[in-house]
Structures are given as structure tokens and as C-alpha cells.
Amino acid sequence: MENIGIVINAMINYYAGDVKRINHFLKVFGFAKAIGQAEGLDSNTQKIVETAALTHDIGIKNSERKFNSSNGKNQEKEGPPEAKKLLEELGFDSDIIDRVCWLIAHHHTYINIQEIDYQILVEADFLVNACEDNLSVDSIQSFKNNIFKTKSGIDLLRTIYL
């Protein structure tokens, strides 16, 4: 089926009652969608970016249950199996599932980012985390200088924070 609306509803159900997590992935989705469209992604890559944005933190529940922590490395480990199960149930093609799971498994790894879908997911997540984590202007500037690469992501970061 591969419909973004069903992913939104499935993720809201997955995080039922956890307003903070639901709001987080919806905000990341909004930025990822906007950046992807501004960067002119093809429809398949846009779908991957949007799906990954919605599911990027799906590993948090298992991380907290297993390790009593939601740190990034645990999320990267625990997220792909949960996302694969969810996306298979929703009827997504295996090529999209595989790429989304790869992105989830790397979304807290900020070295060697080469693919545009990976870049956009990292930028969209940071745009939300900067506010949610009350990052300093210096931290935001450093992340911009070292990690951000898309024109639209940099423009959003400057407009919102700098």
C-alpha cells in the first residue's frame, strides 16, 4: 500500500498516550517532507525520507525496556526490527523497508553521510532536537558547520535558530 497516512496512524497507535514521542516524529516528518520537496527528490526517495522520518525513533520503546535507556546507539539497534515488522504489516515493498531500516540503524551516526535521504533525515531530526534539547546557539552553529549540507536544511536552521 505504501501510504504515508497509514504510517502516521500506525505510529500514533504504536506510541499511544506518549504525546512527546508522537509530536517528535510528526515534527521530524514535517521538516523531512519540506526539505525533501525543496531539494527536488524523486517520488521514491521522498517516500523513503518521509517513512524514515515517521519511524526513525521506533526503537526507543524496546531500548527503554531492555536497557533502561533511549540512547542513540540502542535506538539504532532496536529500531530496524520494529520498523520492518510494522512496514511489512502495512504492505510496504521490501526495497523501501530495507532502506528505511538502514536509515533508522544509522540516524544517530553523523559520519560519512553521503546519500540525500540519510542527510535529510539527520537534518530534520536535528531541527527538532535542537529545540527539544534546548541546545545552545554555539552547538547549533557547530552542527550546521559540520553536518548540514542541504540548502533548504541550512536555510531552515538559520531561519529558526540563528
N, C-alpha and C positions, 0 to 999 in steps of 0.2 A: 504494500500500500504506500509506504514512504511519504506519509503526510505529516508535516511539521505540527499541525494542530493536535494530532493524536499523541505525538511525543510530549507536547506540553501537558496535555491531560494526564498521560501516564506518569510523568514526573511529578505532577502535583499530587496524584494519588500515592506515589512512592514516598513522598515526603509529607503526607497528610499531617496537618497540625503543626508542622515546622515552618512557620512563616518566614523566618530568617533565611533558611536554605532555599525555599521556593522563590522568595524575592531575589536572592542572589542569582540563581540560574536564569531567571527571567530577565534580569538586568544584563547579564553577560550575553544572553541571546540577543537582546536589543542592540547592543554595541556590535556584536559579531555580524548581525544581519546588515546593519548600517555600513560597517567597514567593508564587508564583502561586496555589497552593492556598489559602493563608491569606488572600489578598486576594480570593478568590472568582471567579477568572477563568472565563469560559465555556470550553468544551472546545476550541474552535478556537484561541482566544488562548493557552490553556495549551499546546497542541501547538506553536504558533509559538514561544513562550518556551522550551520545552524543546529544540526543534530548534535554535534560535539559540544557546542555551547550549552545546550539544554542538559546534556548528560555528563558533562565534564567532572562533576563532583559526586557522581553516583556511588563512588567507593567510600564516602565518608561514613555511612551507617555501619558497614562492616568493619572499617578501620576503628571506629569508636568501640564497637562491640568486642573485637578481637584484641586490640592493642590499647584501648582506653585513650586513644589519640586520633586526631584527624590530620596529622602532619602530611605534607605533600607526597612524600615517598610512599606512605601507606595508601594514600588515595590512588596513586598511580598503579600500585599493585592490586588493590582490591576492586578498582573500578571496572576494568575491562570485562571480567566475567559477568558482572551485574548488567552492564550495558549490553553485552552480547545477548544475554537471556531476554532482556526487555525488548530489544530491537527485533530479535527473531520472532517473539510473540506478536509484534506489531507488523510483521510481514516485510521487513526491510531486506533488500538484496544483500548477499554476503559480501560483495565488494565494498559497499557502503559501511556495513557493520565492521568489517576488518579495519577500514581506515579510521572510523570513529573510535574504535577500541585502541588503535595505535595512538591517536591523538590524546585520548584520556590517559594512556600509560606514560605520556611524556609532557603533560600540560604544566608540570612544575619544574621542568628541566629547561633551562634557559640558554643552553649552549648548543651551537651547531643547528640553529633554526634556519632551514633553507626553504621549505615548502610554504606556499602562501596560506594554506589552510591552517597550518601549525602557527605561523606568525600571527594570523588574525585571532586565533583562539587565545594565545598568550596575551596579546594586546587588549582584547575585550575583557578578559579576566582581570588584568591589572587595572583597567579603568574602573572597575567596580571595587576591587580590593583596596585601591588607594584611598577611597572614601571609607569603606567599611573598617579598614585597619588604621584609619587616621594617620596616614603616612605624612612625613614632613615634606616640605617643598624640595629640600635637598635630595631626599630619597626618590621622589618622583622625577626630578631632573636627571638624576643618575640613571634611573631605569629608562627614561626617554633616550638619553645619550647612548646607552649600551645595548638596549633590547629593541626598542620600537624601530620599525623600518617602513611601514606603510604611510603614505602621505596622509590618508584620512585618519588613521590612528593617531599620528602625531598631531594633526590639527585638532582632533577631539581632546587629546591630553592637554594641549596648550589652552584651548578654549575653556575647559573645565577647571584645570588646576594651576596653570602657570600664568 
